């Protein structure tokens, strides 16, 4: 960590709000910054699609720029996009949605930020799987909330046990955070898991905040269960998604939240004091994504499935790594032997082989002996990366 990193993240200088100390130094940033100073690095670290954005989407963005559509939209979002999202989700999950149930945000990151920081407070506990996307816990703690982690494990494909979640609900439990398919594990929760948690949460008056950014990246023709399809109503749920992964639009920064009309009305006010509106031309790109040809998605799933299969095979051949078969997203989270530091292994792998992975402790308190590996890169590069990793691992003695 360089001096600037230390001063920003660790300084107790009174100029900074003390809540900033709840934000850890991002493991992803640390690794990628180090890799940037090296030659011949293969990135198994990047969490964005490498496939190009479909042409009809980029043309729509350019057309809107040419047409001078560069002003603010309504704070809730471009009306045409709100209508398209309501229609799309209504058809997909067989439930009636109104544009008033939707808030368009600057990427899913803002939607997650709004959902968690608008609800976390002292004496409110949030149940979060471990490992989990690195934003959740710090955002909860920034406003005084507490996090109750539910560990998952590679030997069980990082599946979440719904009974463990239900047993963890206590008098201070305010919300349960779900993420399926999961970043960093690629785990997809089956319908029975989602339904059990959603039903108990509704009965106990607990909120469900569901990050469904990877909802289309599900392999092997498995069905996908959204909280939207499992909940009787929207009174205690907030569902977050975006165009970033499904349509390879990560840099265009358009996401959304689906919730009750009352919750959306409240969050629109908060949204006005964060980013105000999402990027207008890129919202038109989102309309094109939903209304236009979506064959790109099937082609993308086919390619990621092939990469997943290759990676599972390579990890199985790698000493000291325990893998499994992820069902979605484009990540796998293999375990190292118990007691071995994933951070140390990731740093040594980068320095000694030029392969960049992300240490497991970036994603949770029970994940120090793991690595997150992304397969959002061509199969040839995945193979080359393991041509370096496997002989390096063979030389290690972790006993």
N, C-alpha and C positions, 0 to 999 in steps of 0.2 A: 504494500500500500504506500503510495507516495505521500509527500507532506501535505499536499492540497487535500487529498482524500481524508487524511487524518484530521486536519483542521476543520473540515466541513462536517464530518460525521461524528467526531469524538470530542470536539471542543466544548467545554462548559462555559465559554465566554457568555456573559449575561446578555449580549446582544441577541442571542438566539433563543427562540422558544424552547424550553426544556423538553417539550414533546418530540423534538427532532432527534433526541437521543434514543427514541424507540425505533428509529429507522436504521437497520444494520447497513454496513458497507455491502453493496450488492456483490454477491459472488460472481454473477455473470459479468458485471462490469470489470471486476478485478481480473478475471481470466482473459476477457477479450482485449482489455487494454494491454496486458502483458503480451498477448499474441501479436498485437499490432506492431510491436517492436522487433518481431522475429521474421525470418524468411521461411518460406516453404511450410506454412502451417495449414493443416487440414482441420476445418472447424466442424466438430460434432457438437457444437455449442449453440448454434443459432436457432432461435425459436420463431422463425418466420418462413413461409413457403418460398422455395426457390423457383417455382414455375411462374412464367410470365402472366400478368393480368390479362384476361381475355380482351381481345381487340375492341369488341363492341362497348365494353365498359370504359376503356381509355378514350375511345372516340366520343362517347357521351360527355365525359369530363371536358374534353377539348371543345366540343360543340357548345357547351354551356359557357365556357370562357369566351369563345368567339361571340356568343350572343349577349355578352355583357352581364351575365347572371353572377355577379361577384359581390352583391350586397348581402346583408343579413337576411336570414330566413326568420320565420317565427321561432320563438325560443324553444318550443317543443320539437321543432324540426320542419323540414320542407314538407308542406302538405301532401304533395304527390308521393313522397317517400313514406310518410305515416300511413297513407292509404294502402300503399303497396305492401308494407310490413303487416298491417292488420289483415289484409286479404291473404297473404302468404301463410302466416301462422294460423289463421282461421281454417284454411284448407288443410294444412299439414296436420293439425292436431284436432280438427273437428270441433272447435269451440268458437263461439262468437267473440270477436275482439273489435274494439272501437279504436280509432286513432287516439282517443283520449286515454287509452291504456298504455301508450307508448311515448317514450322520451328518447329523442336522438341525441347522442353524445359524441364527444371527440374521442372516438375509439371506445372499446370496452373498458379500457383503464379508467376513463372518467366515470363510466357507469358504476364500476366497482367502487371507486373512490366515493361517489355520492351515496351509494347504498350503505357502505360501512361507516363512513364518518358522520353521516346524518343520523345514524342509529346507535353508534357506540357511545357509552357514557359510563361513569363510575357505577359499580355494582351491577353492571350488565355483563353477562358471560356469553361468549360465542363458542360453539362447538365447531372445530375445524379438523378435517382429516390431516394426518401427518404421514408422508410429506404432502405439501400443498404449494400452490403458486405463491411466490414470495411476497405479493402485495397484501394478502389478507391480514395476517397477524399484526404487522406494523401499523396498518391503518386502524385496526381495532384499538390497539394500545395507545395511539396518539391522543385519543379522546377519553382515555381512562378505562376503557373496557378491558376485560380479561379474556384469555384464550384457553380453552380446554381442548387439548389435542387428543385425537383418537389415532393411535399408530396403526399403520398397515405395513405389510411385509411382502418381499419379493416372492417368497415361497408360496404365498397365497395370491399371487398375481396382483398384489396391492388392493384386493377387494376390501370394501368397507363393510363391516359386520353391522347390519342395522340394529341388532339387539344391543350392541355396545353403545351405539349412538343413543338409543332410547334410554338405556340404563344411566347414561351420563347426564340426562336432563335433570336439572335440579331447580330449586326455588329462584336462583338468579339467572337461569338460562334465558337469554333473550332471543338468540337466533342460532341456526345451524347453517354453515356454509358448505355447499356442495359444488363439485366441479367434475363433470362427466361429459365427454372423455377428459381425463385428468392431465394437466401439466403439473408435475413432471413424469407421471408414470404411464400414461396412455391407457389407463384402466377405464373401462366402460361399466357403469353400474347397471345390473339387470333390473327389469321392471319391479320385481318383488322387493328389492332394496329401496328403490325410490318410493314405491307406494307405502311401504311400512313406515318410513321416516316421515313422509308427507302427512300420512294419516295421523300419526302420533303427535306431530307438531301442531296440526290443526286442533286436535283435541286438547292439547296442553296450552294453546295460545302462544306458541313459539314461531317466530318468523323463519322462513326459508329463503336464503339468498343463494341462487343457483347460477354459477358461471358456466354457460353453455356455448362458449366461443368455438369449440371444436365439434359441434353437434352433427356436422355432416361427415366428419372424418372418422367413420366407423367401418371396420373391415369385415370381410367374410360374410357379407349379406346379413349381418346381425341386425335385429331391430334396435332402434334407439328410443329410449324412454326419457322424455323431457318432464320436468316438474309441471309444465303446463298441461301435459296429458294425464298427469296423475292427480292433480289438485281439483277439488270440487269447485272452488272459486279462487279468486285472486286476492282475497282479503289479507292473507299472511305470507304472500310470496312475492319475490322480486327475481326476475329472470334476466340475465345479462347475456348479450351476444354481440357479434359484429361481422363485418364483411372481411376482416383481415385474413382469416385462415381459409374460409370456404371459397373465396373468390380471389385469393392472392392479392389482397388490397391493403396490406399492413400499413404502408406509408400514407395511405389516403385518409386514415384516421376517422372512420365513421363506425360508430357502435350504437347500441340502444339498450334501453331497459323496458321490460314489460311488467306491469304491476296494476294494482287497482287504480281506478281513476282518482281516488282521494290521495293515494301515495304519489302518483305522477304529478298531481297538482302541487303538492308540497315540494317535491323534488325539482319541479320547474323553477321555483323561486331560488332554490339553492344553486341550480345549474346556471342561472343568470349571474351569479356571483363567482362562478368558476371560469368556464370558457364561453359563456353567453350563448353561442351557437356553434354547431359543427360546420366544417368547411362546406360552403354552398355548392361549388362545382362537383365536389366529390359526393355530395348527397345525390346529385343527379346521376352520377356513376352508379350509386346504389340502386336507384330506380331501374337503370338499365340491367343491372345484375339480376334483379328479381323478375323483371318483365321479359328479359331476353332469353337467348339460348343458354341452358344450364348444363349442356353436355360436358363442359369443361370439368364439372365436379366429379362426374363418373370417371373420366380419364385420370384425374388427379388421384382419386381413391385407388384406382388400379395400380398406378405407379407407386404410391406409398405402400400398398400391400406388398409389392415385390421387394421394396426396400426393407420393410419390416421383416419379411421372411429371410432375407439375406442376413440381416443384423442378428436375428435370433440364432441362426446357424453359426455365425461367427462368434457370438458371445459364448455359445455352448462349447466352442473349441478353445476358449480363452481361459487359461489357469486363473484361479482366485476370483472369478466372477460368477455369480449366481444370477442367471437370467430367468425369463418367463416369456410368455407370448402376449404382448399388449394388443388390445382390441381396437384402439383408436388413437387419434391425434398423430403426432410423429415423433414420439419420445419413448425411450425405454429407460428404466431406472434400476440397473443391476446392482446387486450387493457385493461388497468386498467381504472378506472374513471378519467376524465379530472383533471389534476393538481396533480395526485398522482405520486410520483417518483418510476419508475420501479427499479432504483438502490437500493433504500431503501427496497422495497418489496423483491427483489431478495436476498439481504443480510440477511434480517430477515428470509425469507423462508429457506435459507441454514442453518443459525444458529439454528433456532427453530424447523425445521422439517427434516433437512438433505436431502432436495431436492435441487439440483443445477440447476438453470436456468441462462439465460444470460440477463442482463438488456437491454432494448430497445435502450438507448442512445449510446450503442456500435455501432449502425448501422445508426444513423442519428440524425439530429438536431430537427426533429419534432416527435421523437419517445420515449421521456422520460417516457411516461406512458404506456410502453409495456414491454413484456417479450418474448424472443425467446425460444421456446420449441422444442427440437429435439426429433424425435421418431425413432432414430437409436439404439433402444434397445428393448428387447423382450416385448410383450404385458403384461406379468405378472408383469414386473417391472414398466411399465407405469401405470398399475392399482394400484400397491402398492404406487407409487409416489402420485397419486391423493387421495388415501385413507389417506394420510397425508395432502395434500394441501387443500382439500375441508373443513374439520373441522377447519383448521387454518384460512381459508378465512372467514368462518362463524363467527368467533370470532372478525373479524376486523370491525372497524367503520371508514370508509373513508370519512364520511360526514364532 
